[in-house]
């Protein structure tokens, strides 16, 4: 069927059947009641629910990794351990024999 011919038939059918001004009783109130009855989607509640569900697995993973690092056998510490070097650097002034003169 030709598209232009179909369009002319549809326009003729629409003109032959004009829309009515009659509206069912209390139509507006029914529509507004349905709109008010719909629950409002709260995006923050969805995020909070997802984060609370993720908290338990995260805590379990944290506990497992903490226990693994606590009970893991210690490796042989290298001779130039960074923590030992830091402690020696910070306490170098305390280890000196002579007092520091602060009046200069």
N, C-alpha and C positions, 0 to 999 in steps of 0.2 A: 504494500500500500504506500502511496505517495505521502511523504511527511507533510507537505503543504496542505494536501486534501484532508488529512487527519486533523490538522490544526483547525481548519475551517469548520469541520464537523463538530469539534469540541467547543469552539467558540459559539456556534449556532445553538448547540444544546444548552450551554450556559446562559445564553440570552433568552432562550425559551422558558427556562425555569429560574426566575429571579429568586434571590434569597428572601426568607421570611423575617419579619421583625419580631416574631413570637419567640420568647425565651421561657424555658420551664420555670415553674415557681421555685423561688429561693435558690436559683442556680449559682449566683455569686456567693451566697453563704456556704453552700456545699463545697464549692471550689476552695474558698478561703479556709474552711475547716479542714479539708484534706491537706492543704499546704501547711497549716499550723500543726497538724498531727505528725508530720514527717520529722524524724529526729535530725538534729543539726549535727553534721560531721565535725568533730573537734580534732583538728590536726595535732594539737599538742598532746591530747590524750592518747592518740595513736603512737606518737613518738615515746611517750612515757611508758606505755605498755610494752613496747618493743625493747626499750632499754632495761626495764625491770626483768623481762624474760632473759635478756642477755647477761644480767648480773650474776646469776648462779653459775653458768658455765665459765665465766671469767674468773670468778672466785675459786672454782675447782681447779682450773688451770694454774692459777697463781699458787695455790696450796701444793699442787703436784710439783711444780718447778721449784718452789721453796724447799720442799722435802728432798728433792733430788739434789739440789745444790748443798743442802746441809749434810746429807748422808753420803755424798759422793766421796770416794777416797781421795785424800789430798795428793796432788802431784808434787814432784820434787821442785821446791821453790828455787828459782834461779838466783845466782849470787848477787846480781844487781837488781834486786826487787824494787819497784818504784815506791812502794809504801815505806820501805826502810830508808830509801834515799830522801823522801819527803820528811820523815821524822828526824833524820840527822840534820837536815838543812834548817828545820824550824827550831831545833834545840841546840843549834851550834852556839848561840850566844850564851846559853845557860851553862854549857860545858866549859867555858873559858875560866881559867884560874883567876885572872885579875878582874876586879870590879870595873864596871863601866862608869865613866865620869859623865854625868848628865849636865854639869854646870858649864861646860864649854860651849 
